[in-house]
Amino acid sequence: MLVAQPKLLGLLALVAALQRFEPSEAAALAFSSRLAVSLARNGTSFVASSEVLPSELLLTQFTDKKVTRKKIKKSVDSNEMVDDDLVMCSQSSEAVYDGDVDVLLLFSKCIGSSTLSTVETWARDMQSIVAHTVDQHSGVALNFKATMVPGVCANAAYDAVVEVTGDDLDRVAAFPGFGDVYPLDMATSSTDGFSAVVSFATDGTSYNEIVTFESVNQMANVVNFQMHGSAENCEGGPESCVELKEDEDIFMYNPFTVTQSLDCADLQNGVPVTLIGDDGKRQCYCGCPAGFEMQTKEKNKVCVQVASSASSCVWSKVSGYKHQVNAQSSVCSFDHVVDKWGIPLPLPTSGYGSNKLVLLADESLDPRVRVSAVKMQNPEYYAGYLSPVLGSATSSWPLHFKDVVAKAPSAAKLDPTVPGAEEFPIHDAAKTWKDYQSNRADAVNSIVFKSYGKYRLQMDAFDYYSSASCAGCLVILDNYRPRATTHCPASFCDSASGAANCGCTAELTLSNVAKANDLVQQYFSFGDQADNDGCSGNNRCDLHQFSKKNFFETKYSRYSHDDGISCFDQDVVLGEILNHEKITVNPLKQPGGKCSDVTAPVQTGQCTRCCKMSTALREFWTDYRCGSDYDARYCEGDSDQSCTFEQCLVVNGDTLATVTARIKPPVVAESAKVLQQLHQEDYQTVTQVHRALECTSYYGDDGQCVYMAKLSELIATTQTLNFAGDFKVNDLVHWRFKLNGDAEKWQLWKTRRQTSAETGCNWATCEAVYDDDEVLTFSDPETKISIEAWTQCGLVRRFFFYVHLHVNSAVDVCKHFDTMWYQTSVSRLPIAAQTCAYPGSDFAELTFDFHPNVGLQYSRTELQMRVSEVVCSGALENRTPVEILKVTKDSPEIVTRFGVELLHTPNTEAITNFDVSCEFTYVGFGASTHSKTCGRSFSIVDCKGPQFDVPHAKCEFDACAGNKKAGLYEGCGGNIVRSSKTSTYVGSGGKECCQGCAGTSVVCTPLLDVPNTNATLMRCEPASVGGAYSNYYFPVSMLAEASQDHPIVMTVVSGGVLVAVVAFVVQYRRKTIAQAAIAVDDGYYPLLY
């Protein structure tokens, strides 16, 4: 139960300890100028005198030893004066507190060390004062314990964490004057052992924690100090807390007094009687109360009750009658108090005889029995002001307010909460004696009480000439407190709030705002719809608290409790977040224009709105006491009738806005074209941009090897606000990006769209131009682009895109150039450095065989290259070259045979050198071209050597030597490469054969039997078939003869086995000429995948 504090704290009696003195020693209590101060309502103070109070104002008190004094009195049987022993008063064995009195010190975690030192000195002074005031053998000792409560520290020297840490408790433990130091939860579990609480608050948070601790643990005796500079919580005046303008002001307050109680331990049933003796000093003796007389039993005096012969009234008991209403009733009406509550009935009697009083007589009163009831309204004082002065046990309070003032002079300045008023009659009815005697209960049962209060009941009995009265007191007390009829709402949370343990935090969506607002209405219904009894009326004094932590705030602030009802009103909530001055500030942009490079540039949860409210159902009720001229008014409620509700709604980045980012359609279309040229199947165009480079290797120099573009040219973004309203979403959403993951720093992107005046484009179709949108250069095979959209409330969304660059496939055609040349007339084997002329002829046959795939190195991630043109030139013996081949066609298949004539102009030479060079042109993606030039040399010799008596040789020589026509075994058709003295040329077309021998026809005959005459060489041969010069054995014969006579060919033939194989191959080719042109495997063309 939270008890409000007194306005006058000079003599706050939180601890009352028993003091015992030696028998003849008077008690003197000194007041120090540092320790006693009374605070007036206007805030002024005065310091009590430091002089010792006059001894005549103090009671002379003794120990519990039996002490008597002589008293001279007149004898009952004579006028002789005799001595009599008087029993002196003794010290009461019961005190408010005795033994060890533990007081808990509650410190805010933000309290300074110098303040702790001052408080420690004050605490030691308090212990010293109590120790010197009470008897050292009494066992009374004042002890302090200490703990700390959370607080929001303004001083940066202390931990910014609100909660109490171990270091905070260590600071308190450094002052031994505070005794044992506990964590707050341990102190809470031990509150039954504390007699009082003295607290020191520094801010609203610590003050609320202190008040909550005192309320929850129902600490009746509390003193709350507010340290200087933070008195915003003392608006309620001293009943709320006491502000210390300086640390040293604590020495003005002594909340501890030492009290003594007197009784008559040596006189059974005796009562203390005080008086002023002849010497002018206050004395205390023991006497017997009314209705008792002093007697001696076994040498001891006792007070024995004596029977009274006088009649008494059953209503005349001093304490009256008290009835507590514990049940709830909607109608405030109490009657039949005799039957229901057991109120006794007075029985008036008269010597006339009650049943005879039915007639009136002359000059006589009207014989009757009159019953009346009046409501008395004494001044009512707030119990929170009186309890610190008078103690928590109201049964020991004085019945008269003047005695309260005598005990605590400061009480004279208290204003009653309810002022006194005149008595108000509620019932007045008379019955005849006969009627009353016949139905006595009805006379009182008919009284109807319409409210709680203090009532004087009076019965007047009249006979003819006299009357008698019986008066009593009845108090009707409200013992039924307000009770809730609705449940206290529970907060809710969801995983979208982003917290590991979401507690009472949920995402701020429209549905959650409506839900939270509904819970707030339920919370207010908890108090508004609470039930109370019909007599309480509008006397509620609920304890309300409402605090709010708004968007972008880090701590709670207190507000009027009534403001809490709109805490989660949708219009209010959305207006405060969307109109907040910070909401449009770019959290990514640092001073100087740099981009924040931290992972989370926005503090998590800073767009959170929290509302915390609590209600404890309470009401004013008055503890009416019969016989008292004042009453105590309380504000109390049942401890289980309270409701605390706390709810937080957080706006995350994706709560506030929705964004998209996707590759622009034209970019996707271009990527699709690139992918059509690749064999890789796991590429896509949703998050990947594919671009073709001109070069054949990354970071190369054979063409454009980088790709350059603005990010806005590749990626299109949209942003929309998730809440309706006239707000510019572009002012709320901000973008940043970085390349290659964590290897690069974040960069601002599209911070502002430039105006038409800046861009110079005034059409609606103009491309948007942004600040912070520079051209980017991509050179790596793959570049990762990370894009983030942020608001002041956090990350909206993160996107990842990739730029894939593809080079053209590499070309290594020259590596295979040598293998493209061979002699079909001899073998498909590669030609060695020296080559033989066709046997019997003056030329060598060379075949150029090209496949379009040769030299291409294909990869699944690289673009395909294709050959588009092949141009070859040849030169004989340092003569100017001549173009011998040109094919312009996509991916051509080329098989061309040449006859290279031996040198004979101006003279023949032993070796004819022939150099050939071919330029291969390749086309890549996007029509980019790449050229490769390859070359090799051939050395041609006549491997057959001279011969004798060759058939037809003589006649042919005689007739045809020097003739322009082709002689025997000379070339007459196909591509014949010839030379002049200075140049090389190609003789193409047919040449007529010279007919030099009679009877023998020389014809132009194909060198190889192939179906296409354009694809072979021809020479002049005799028309007859067979013999040593037959085509079937010319190659074999050439090799055989060369192997015997020519050293050059010896490296080729190493025995009859190779000759046989070659012969077999030639024979096979002759028989399958049609199929061979199609089925021969070009084994030297590697296909690299």
DOSEMAR-28131 format. One record per residue (C-alpha): x, y, z; residue in three letters. Coordinates in steps of 0.05 Angstrom, whole numbers, plus 5000, padded with zeros to 4 digits. Example, Ala and Ser with C-alpha at 12.3 -4.5 7.8 and 13.67 -1.06 7.14 Angstrom:
524649105156Ala;527349795143Ser;
//
This chain:
500050005000Met;502950664979Leu;502251185034Val;503051915016Ala;508352295054Gln;507052835107Pro;508053555090Lys;511653685157Leu;517553225164Leu;520953515226Gly;518852945272Leu;517052375225Leu;516151785272Ala;518451195230Leu;522250855286Val;520150855358Ala;524950505405Ala;524250365479Leu;528950745525Gln;530050565597Arg;533550995648Phe;536150905717Glu;530750975772Pro;531851695791Ser;534351975726Glu;529852415685Ala;529752355610Ala;532352945570Ala;532052935494Leu;536453445458Ala;534753715388Phe;540753865344Ser;540354445295Ser;542353965240Arg;537253435254Leu;530453735268Ala;526854165218Val;519454275202Ser;517254455132Leu;511554935126Ala;506654895068Arg;509755515037Asn;516455175034Gly;519855585089Thr;523555235145Ser;525755365215Phe;530855035259Val;528854815329Ala;532655055389Ser;538754655407Ser;537654755481Glu;535454185525Val;527954195537Leu;525854395607Pro;525553795652Ser;518653975677Glu;515853835608Leu;518453125610Leu;515552535647Leu;519552255703Thr;520151535684Gln;522950935720Phe;525050235707Thr;520749625715Asp;522849545788Lys;517149615836Lys;517450315863Val;512650645912Thr;511951305946Arg;508351516009Lys;501751876004Lys;498252196063Ile;490652106063Lys;484952136113Lys;482751486144Ser;475951226125Val;473751116197Asp;476651746227Ser;479552416211Asn;486552146224Glu;491652246168Met;495451606150Val;500951436101Asp;499351016040Asp;503950725987Asp;503150985917Leu;505050545858Val;509250925808Met;508550855733Cys;513150375698Ser;516050325629Gln;511749945579Ser;514749315553Ser;511449425485Glu;514249935436Ala;512850095364Val;519549775346Tyr;524749465389Asp;530949055378Gly;534449145310Asp;530649655268Val;532549565194Asp;531550145146Val;532650045070Leu;536150595031Leu;533950614958Leu;538950974912Phe;538251164839Ser;543950864799Lys;545651564775Cys;547151844844Ile;554052144850Gly;559651894894Ser;560052554931Ser;552652504947Thr;553551794971Leu;558952035017Ser;554352585046Thr;548652085056Val;553351605090Glu;555352145140Thr;547952295153Trp;546451555163Ala;551951495214Arg;549152115250Asp;542251795253Met;545151155283Gln;549151565333Ser;543151965355Ile;538851345366Val;544651005402Ala;545551585449His;538151685461Thr;536150975480Val;539050595538Asp;545050195516Gln;542049575550His;535349635515Ser;537549245453Gly;534849775406Val;539349905346Ala;538250275281Leu;541149905220Asn;541550105147Phe;541449665085Lys;542149915014Ala;540249754943Thr;539650114876Met;534150234825Val;534850364750Pro;535551074724Gly;537151484663Val;543751824678Cys;545152514651Ala;552352474674Asn;556552134620Ala;561251874674Ala;556251344690Tyr;553950754650Asp;548950934595Ala;545250294610Val;538850434649Val;538949784688Glu;543249704751Val;549849354740Thr;554749024787Gly;559349624782Asp;553650074807Asp;552649634869Leu;560149634881Asp;559950394885Arg;554850354941Val;558449794976Ala;564650244979Ala;561150635035Phe;560750185096Pro;555850645131Gly;550350365086Phe;551049665114Gly;549549075069Asp;548249224995Val;543248784958Tyr;540948744886Pro;533849014880Leu;530548334870Asp;533748074934Met;531548694972Ala;524448594945Thr;524247884972Ser;526448145041Ser;521748735050Thr;518248405109Asp;524548535150Gly;524749285135Phe;521249785180Ser;521950365132Ala;524650605065Val;528751235053Val;529851364979Ser;534151824936Phe;531651944865Ala;535352314809Thr;530552274751Asp;523552064729Gly;525551344716Thr;528751234784Ser;522951584818Tyr;517851134784Asn;521950524803Glu;522150754876Ile;514650904879Val;513150234846Thr;517549864896Phe;514250204955Glu;507250084927Ser;508349354908Val;511549194975Asn;506449605015Gln;511649995054Met;507850425103Ala;513650835127Asn;517251185070Val;521151825058Val;522751994986Asn;528252504973Phe;529252814904Gln;536353044891Met;537553764870His;536653954797Gly;531353414782Ser;525153624821Ala;520053514765Glu;517152934804Asn;515753354866Cys;509753724838Glu;505353394890Gly;509053744946Gly;512153415007Pro;506952865005Glu;510252634941Ser;517552734957Cys;522453224989Val;527253604945Glu;534353704969Leu;536854334938Lys;543854154962Glu;546753504985Asp;547953795054Glu;540453935062Asp;539653205082Ile;542353405151Phe;536053825162Met;531753195164Tyr;531352695221Asn;525652215206Pro;526951815270Phe;524251945340Thr;524951555404Val;518551465442Thr;516851175510Gln;510450845534Ser;508150825607Leu;503950305639Asp;502550025708Cys;506149365709Ala;505949355785Asp;498549495791Leu;493948995759Gln;488549345717Asn;491650015737Gly;492150615692Val;497651155691Pro;495551805722Val;499752415708Thr;499953045749Leu;504253635768Ile;507153555837Gly;508154075890Asp;515154175864Asp;512254355796Gly;514853735762Lys;510853245721Arg;509652595757Gln;506251935740Cys;502651485789Tyr;498250875779Cys;490950895796Gly;484650495783Cys;479850675727Pro;472550835737Ala;468650225760Gly;474749935794Phe;477450005864Glu;484249865892Met;484849255936Gln;490548865967Thr;491548155948Lys;497247755976Glu;500848395996Lys;500148675925Asn;495449225905Lys;490549075848Val;484749435816Cys;478449035822Val;472149195783Gln;466149345826Val;458949245807Ala;455149875791Ser;448449965821Ser;446750515773Ala;443350325708Ser;447350375644Ser;445650465571Cys;447849935522Val;449450475470Trp;453950855517Ser;460350455504Lys;465950945487Val;468150585424Ser;461150545397Gly;459150045344Tyr;462649925279Lys;460049575218His;464349445157Gln;460949355091Val;464648805054Asn;459748644999Ala;458049024936Gln;451049314932Ser;448349754877Ser;443550114925Val;446350524981Cys;441350375036Ser;442450045103Phe;436649865150Asp;434549345200His;441249435234Val;438649065295Val;436848445257Asp;442548465207Lys;448248755247Trp;446348575318Gly;446049285344Ile;443349215416Pro;436949555438Leu;436449995499Pro;430849825548Leu;427950445581Pro;424150335645Thr;419950775690Ser;416750715758Gly;410150875726Tyr;410150225690Gly;411150225616Ser;404649905597Asn;400550415635Lys;403251035600Leu;397651105551Val;394251735574Leu;396452455581Leu;395952835646Ala;395553575659Asp;402053955666Glu;406053345646Ser;410853165590Leu;408252725536Asp;410252015556Pro;413751715497Arg;420051375471Val;423551775418Arg;428951485372Val;433251955330Ser;439451905287Ala;443952445261Val;449952405216Lys;456152735244Met;461353035199Gln;467953125234Asn;473953405195Pro;477352865155Glu;484852885146Tyr;488852505095Tyr;491751895130Ala;498251975092Gly;499452615132Tyr;497752305199Leu;500951615195Ser;508151865196Pro;506552265258Val;501951795295Leu;504151115270Gly;500650615227Ser;496250315283Ala;490150775284Thr;487650455348Ser;493150825385Ser;491551505355Trp;488952045401Pro;481452145398Leu;482152895398His;485753295345Phe;488653765397Lys;492453175424Asp;495153045355Val;497553765351Val;500653695420Ala;504553095396Lys;506353395328Ala;505454155327Pro;506254145251Ser;499453805247Ala;496154465264Ala;497654705194Lys;494354115161Leu;488054265122Asp;482553735126Pro;481053365062Thr;473753395080Val;471953975126Pro;467353885186Gly;460054045179Ala;453854095221Glu;450153485242Glu;444953245194Phe;438752895220Pro;436752275183Ile;431451985229His;426752235284Asp;420751815306Ala;416951725371Ala;413051135397Lys;408851035458Thr;411950645513Trp;407150085499Lys;408650075425Asp;416150095438Tyr;415849545489Gln;411549135443Ser;416149205383Asn;422749495406Arg;426949265347Ala;422549615297Asp;424150285328Ala;431450215308Val;430649765247Asn;426550315215Ser;432650775213Ile;435250805141Val;442550995131Phe;443851275062Lys;451451325065Ser;457651115100Tyr;459251545160Gly;459051675233Lys;452151685265Tyr;449751875334Arg;443951445356Leu;439651715412Gln;433651445449Met;429851925495Asp;424951635544Ala;419752135572Phe;414952015629Asp;410352535658Tyr;415452975692Tyr;422352745673Ser;426452435617Ser;432452005606Ala;437051945546Ser;441251385517Cys;446151605464Ala;450951185424Gly;455351185363Cys;455050765301Leu;460150805246Val;458950485178Ile;465550365142Leu;466750225069Asp;470849585066Asn;469249424993Tyr;474249684942Arg;473249784868Pro;473749144828Arg;474949064754Ala;469548764710Thr;474048704649Thr;480648364639His;487148754637Cys;489448704564Pro;495848344548Ala;500848634499Ser;502648254436Phe;508748164392Cys;510747864326Asp;517147624294Ser;517048194243Ala;519148664299Ser;526148394289Gly;527748254363Ala;530147574386Ala;525247604444Asn;519848064418Cys;516448174485Gly;511348714475Cys;513848954407Thr;510248844342Ala;510849124272Glu;507049764258Leu;502149544206Thr;495149824199Leu;492249194228Ser;497049204287Asn;495649944299Val;488249784302Ala;489649194348Lys;493949614395Ala;488850174396Asn;483449664414Asp;487849414472Leu;488650134496Val;481050214497Gln;480649564536Gln;485749834585Tyr;481650454597Phe;475450034604Ser;478949664660Phe;478350294702Gly;472150604672Asp;467849984678Gln;470249774747Ala;464749614797Asp;464049934865Asn;458649934917Asp;452850404912Gly;455150854969Cys;461951024942Ser;459451474887Gly;464851864850Asn;470251784902Asn;475451414861Arg;482751604869Cys;485851114821Asp;493351124815Leu;494851274742His;501351304705Gln;502551404631Phe;509251474596Ser;511051454523Lys;517251354482Lys;515951644414Asn;519251524347Phe;526751694347Phe;526751764423Glu;531051334469Thr;527351394535Lys;520351454563Tyr;517252114582Ser;511352204627Arg;504852494601Tyr;497852604627Ser;494351944636His;488452184594Asp;493152274534Asp;494351524534Gly;487551374502Ile;490051634435Ser;496951344439Cys;495550844382Phe;490351244344Asp;491951104272Gln;491851824247Asp;496052054306Val;501151494298Val;501951564223Leu;502152314227Gly;507752314278Glu;512151834239Ile;510952094169Leu;511352824190Asn;517452744234His;523153194217Glu;528152624214Lys;524152164169Ile;526552494104Thr;533852544124Val;538252084082Asn;541351604133Pro;546551374081Leu;549452064068Lys;554952264116Gln;557552964127Pro;561753154067Gly;557352754020Gly;560652074031Lys;556551444035Cys;556151074101Ser;560150434094Asp;557550084156Val;553049474152Thr;547349804189Ala;547350564181Pro;540750614219Val;540050444292Gln;535549834298Thr;528649994323Gly;529350744325Gln;522550814292Cys;519050514352Thr;513150804389Arg;512050524459Cys;506350684507Cys;506550454579Lys;500650564625Met;498450304692Ser;492150364734Thr;491150144806Ala;483850164825Leu;483150564888Arg;477950974925Glu;477451464982Phe;474551165045Trp;474351435115Thr;476051055178Asp;470651345222Tyr;471951265297Arg;466851365351Cys;469051845404Gly;474052195359Ser;473152915336Asp;476952785271Tyr;477452205223Asp;482651935176Ala;481351905102Arg;484951385060Tyr;486051264986Cys;486650514979Glu;484949924936Gly;485849184933Asp;492848984913Ser;490348514858Asp;486049044825Gln;491249364781Ser;492849354707Cys;499449504672Thr;499649524597Phe;505649654554Glu;505849604478Gln;510949794426Cys;510049844351Leu;516149874308Val;516650134237Val;521849744198Asn;524449954131Gly;519949464094Asp;514249674139Thr;514750384114Leu;515850264040Ala;516149733986Thr;521549753932Val;523149343870Thr;529449303829Ala;529848923763Arg;534048913701Ile;531249363647Lys;527749003588Pro;532649253534Pro;538449003577Val;534948333584Val;533948283509Ala;541248433495Glu;543247903547Ser;538847393512Ala;542447513446Lys;549147393480Val;546646753513Leu;544446483446Gln;551846433427Gln;553646043490Leu;553145313507His;552445453582Gln;545445263604Glu;545245533676Asp;545446263657Tyr;539246703665Gln;537147423653Thr;533147563717Val;539047763759Thr;544647703707Gln;546948193655Val;550947873598His;555248273553Arg;560048073496Ala;567048353492Leu;570948433428Glu;577348123456Cys;579047393462Thr;581747433533Ser;580047833595Tyr;584148453606Tyr;586948353536Gly;588548863482Asp;585648533419Asp;579448963420Gly;574749283471Gln;575848883535Cys;571449283584Val;564049433589Tyr;561850123613Met;554950333635Ala;551150723688Lys;547750293740Leu;541250653724Ser;541950433652Glu;541949713674Leu;537249703735Ile;530350003741Ala;527650133811Thr;520850303840Thr;518750523909Gln;511850583940Thr;509550804009Leu;505850274048Asn;501350784081Phe;496251224047Ala;497451974049Gly;500252564012Asp;507552394022Phe;513252363972Lys;516151663977Val;522451893941Asn;524052324001Asp;523651714046Leu;527351174008Val;534851233995His;539350773954Trp;546550543956Arg;550650013919Phe;557349693918Lys;561149233870Leu;564448563883Asn;561548433952Gly;565748664011Asp;571748823968Ala;569149523952Glu;565850073992Lys;558650283990Trp;556850853943Gln;550851313942Leu;546151203884Trp;540751633853Lys;540552133911Thr;536752643869Arg;533552663801Arg;536053253761Gln;531153753735Thr;529753883661Ser;533454533668Ala;539654153689Glu;539153613636Thr;536654053580Gly;531353553562Cys;524053783569Asn;520453193539Trp;516452683578Ala;520452123545Thr;527152393570Cys;531451903606Glu;532052053680Ala;538752333701Val;540852273774Tyr;546052533820Asp;550952003844Asp;549951563782Asp;556851543750Glu;558951093692Val;561650433718Leu;567150023685Thr;566549273685Phe;572648853667Ser;572148223709Asp;568847593682Pro;563547663736Glu;561848273778Thr;557048243836Lys;552748863847Ile;549648943916Ser;543949453920Ile;540349673983Glu;534450123995Ala;534250464064Trp;529750914103Thr;530651234171Gln;526950634198Cys;531850124170Gly;533149694109Leu;527449624060Val;530449094016Arg;537048833989Arg;538248623917Phe;543948253883Phe;545448293809Phe;551248033768Tyr;554748283705Val;557747723664His;562747903610Leu;564047413554His;570147413509Val;570747103440Asn;573646403438Ser;581146383428Ala;584246203360Val;590545783354Asp;590245603280Val;597745693268Cys;599145123315Lys;596044653265His;598245003202Phe;603744513186Asp;598943923189Thr;594444253138Met;599744113083Trp;601143423057Tyr;602443042991Gln;596242662971Thr;600242292918Ser;604742002971Val;601541993040Ser;596942383087Arg;602742423135Leu;605243123150Pro;610543373102Ile;617543403127Ala;622143993114Ala;624243703047Gln;619343452995Thr;620243022933Cys;617943222865Ala;612942772832Tyr;617042202801Pro;619042362730Gly;615943052734Ser;618843742747Asp;613843932800Phe;611743722870Ala;604543592889Glu;602243952953Leu;595243902984Thr;592444463029Phe;586944153072Asp;583244643119Phe;577444493167His;573745113195Pro;574144873267Asn;581544763268Val;584945213319Gly;578545443352Leu;578645343428Gln;571345313448Tyr;568845433519Ser;561745403548Arg;562546103574Thr;565846423514Glu;562846673449Leu;563746263386Gln;568546493332Met;567746293258Arg;572646353201Val;570146803145Ser;576046843097Glu;582446473080Val;587746803037Val;594246433021Cys;600346672982Ser;606646312960Gly;613646512939Ala;619046112903Leu;626346252921Glu;625746962946Asn;621547182888Arg;615547632898Thr;609647232925Pro;603147102891Val;596246962918Glu;595146232909Ile;588446162947Leu;582746612969Lys;576246342999Val;571146833027Thr;565746443060Lys;563146303130Asp;566445683159Ser;569045413092Pro;571644713082Glu;577844773038Ile;581844213002Val;586244502946Thr;592144172911Arg;598044552882Phe;603544352836Gly;609944722853Val;614644722794Glu;622144642805Leu;626345252789Leu;629145252718His;629445992702Thr;634746212691Pro;637845552715Asn;635644942753Thr;637644862825Glu;638544252868Ala;633244482918Ile;627344922904Thr;624945302966Asn;617645472969Phe;614745933024Asp;607245943037Val;603346423082Ser;595846413098Cys;591646953132Glu;585446693169Phe;580047203184Thr;575147043240Tyr;568647393258Val;566247433330Gly;559847663365Phe;557648333341Gly;561548273275Ala;568248393308Ser;574048103265Thr;580547773285His;586147563238Ser;591447033245Lys;597246953195Thr;600946293191Cys;606746073147Gly;611545513131Arg;616945323080Ser;618044723035Phe;624544473004Ser;623144092939Ile;628143622907Val;628043102851Asp;628342472891Cys;628241992831Lys;634942202800Gly;637442072729Pro;635241472688Gln;637241132624Phe;633140932565Asp;626441142590Val;621040962539Pro;619241542492His;624341982526Ala;628642092463Lys;623142262414Cys;619742702464Glu;626043072480Phe;627743172407Asp;620943422388Ala;618643782450Cys;624744072485Ala;623844832488Gly;616644772463Asn;611345202495Lys;607044592500Lys;607644142559Ala;612743602551Gly;612342882573Leu;610742842648Tyr;610243592655Glu;604243932687Gly;598644082641Cys;592744252687Gly;590844482757Gly;594145012802Asn;601345012780Ile;605845502817Val;611445732771Arg;616746262774Ser;620246752730Ser;626847072745Lys;623747552796Thr;616747342812Ser;612246772829Thr;605846652789Tyr;600346132784Val;598945792719Gly;591745592717Ser;587545262664Gly;589444692615Gly;595844662575Lys;596544252512Glu;601343662513Cys;606843622461Cys;606243032415Gln;613542842400Gly;613442082389Cys;610241762329Ala;605441222345Gly;604641462417Thr;599341952439Ser;601042402498Val;594842632537Val;593643082596Cys;592142582651Thr;589642722723Pro;594942582774Leu;589742282822Leu;583341932804Asp;578242412837Val;571242552810Pro;572143302810Asn;577443492758Thr;577944192788Asn;580643892851Ala;586643522821Thr;593143632783Leu;594443372712Met;600743202673Arg;602242952603Cys;602942202600Glu;603041692543Pro;596141432528Ala;598140702544Ser;596840462615Val;601640052656Gly;609039982658Gly;613940302703Ala;610240972701Tyr;603340732718Ser;599641162769Asn;598640542811Tyr;605840462827Tyr;608841142815Phe;608441352888Pro;611240692912Val;616440692859Ser;618241412876Met;619141232948Leu;622740592933Ala;627440902884Glu;628641482929Ala;630041032987Ser;635540692947Gln;638741282912Asp;637041922950His;639542073020Pro;633942563035Ile;628442043035Val;632241553076Met;629441863139Thr;622341713116Val;623040983096Val;626240503144Ser;624539843113Gly;619739453070Gly;614239473123Val;612740223115Leu;612940163039Val;607939593042Ala;603239983087Val;603640603044Val;602440182982Ala;596439863015Phe;593540543034Val;594340772963Val;591140142935Gln;585440222983Tyr;584340942964Arg;584140752891Arg;578740242903Lys;574440682948Thr;575541352918Ile;568241562921Ala;567541392994Gln;574341643015Ala;572642362996Ala;567042333046Ile;569141843100Ala;576442023111Val;577442253182Asp;581142903188Asp;584542683250Gly;588943293259Tyr;583143763273Tyr;582343783349Pro;575544013373Leu;576644323441Leu;570444393485Tyr;
//
